[in-house]
Every structure is written in C-alpha cells, then in structure tokens.
Amino acid sequence: MTTLYSACDVSEKAPQPAAAGGETWADFVRSARTKSLRLAEHTIVYYEGDPADRFYEIAEGAVMLFKLLPDGRRQVVGLLGPGDVFGLPAGEDHDSASETLVPSVLKAIERRDVEASVDLQRHVNQCLLRQIAALRDHAVLLGRKSAFERVASYLMRMVPNRGVGDHCRGRPDVGVDEAVLRITMTRQEIADYLGLTIETVSRIISDMKRKGYLVADRQDRLRITDVCHLCRQSGMH
C-alpha cells in the first residue's frame, strides 16, 4: 500500500553526501544536533509569517504546505513525505504554513548547523530542486488539466514509479495492474490542492467508482483496478 510520493530519495541506495569529518546527512539527522518531534495528525508545524530559524526533515508521516487568502480560502502548495525537507523560505520568515496530514515524526534542524557545512547544504539543495520540479508539474496540472485529469493525477502520484514526471513505466510484465492507496487527505484538502471544489472532487471520485476505475476497500483506502488506464485518464500517458 502506498501513500504520498517523496521528492527526496532517502533509501539506502541513495548517495549520502559526507559532511566534515566524514559525517553523512543520515548521521547528522540522527545526531544530538537535531530534535525529534512526534506530532499528531493535523498539527500545525508553523504558520505563514513565523520566524524561519529552523527547518524540518520528515522521518515518518506526511505534511502539507498551504497558503491562506485574506478571505479564508486555502491553496495547498505542497505535499511532502519521508525524506523531504521543508521550512526553508527565501527570506527570514516562513512564506507558507505547514500541517501534518497523519501522525508524523519530524527532525527539527537549526539553519546555522547546515549553513556551516557545504556537504549538508548540497543534500538540502538536491531535495529542494526535486521539489521545484514537482511544483512545475503542479503548475501544469492547475493551468492546463481538466478536473477529471487533476483527480486522476493526484491518485497516480501515489503509485510508485508510475505517476510522477512526464510518463510512467507501463504495465507490469506479469500479474494484475492495480494499486492500493492509503488516502491521507480529506476531500476538502484534496480540493484545495487541486484547485477544485469539494463537490467536484466527490463527484469525480464517485464517477470513477461507478466506471470501475476505483474500488473503495475502506474509507481511507482506494484500489485502482487498472493503473495504466487511469494513467491515460490523467493526461500523462
């Protein structure tokens, strides 16, 4: 079962830059210089405008970044998972708010510690570059895709190696082409991420179920019955 895509690969196979003295990024985040925060779901990590004297790496869980308009409307501008770093604005204050979507463990990192090491900065920069690429894809989604394609794209991004970037790897050589997804966001949060109304999101998901594209195994779990077909519906294939 899969959840949100993580832009920064923290697997054992991913290269870990060595800091001064041979310390890798993994060693650094496990050291006493970082603080581990265990947060419940829907906990605000920081608000827009708060001082940005530290940033965070997600060890477990998922986080959304969002901005609020003066009239209270919300736009979700980022969905992050394990290994992603966030909370590094261009200025001294946070330019968006952040909230956990599920129970999460975060590593709080002082900016000055990373600024003192070129190797640690390189790791953070690599993660941020991947997030910038994801933001470009999201700009295309908001600017050019239909409502149905947006919802399909949101579901596809949770399928490993199939829904991120310009194309997917295609059907597996053997077995059924399905995927089980854990939905960590409410319908309203999905709507705020896709720039749609909650009614539109609910209608499209119901339509997908009726057409047999999706099966609701549980309230928070959806099964895509034909991943390749849904990929085509997302406008990516």
Buried (B, 14 or more C-beta within 10 A) or exposed (E): EBBBBBBBEBEEEEEBBBBEEEBBBEEBBBEEEBEEBEBEEEBEBBEBEBEBEBBBBBBEBBBBBBBEEEEEEBBBBBBBBBBBBBBBBEEEBBBBBBBBBBBBBBBBBBBEBBEEBEBBBEBBEBBBEBBEEBEEBBEEBEEEBEBBBBBBBBBBBBBEEBBBEEEBEEBEEEEEBBBBBBBBBBBBBBBBBBBBBBEBBBBBBEEBEEEEBBBEEEEEEBBBBBBBBBBEBBBBB
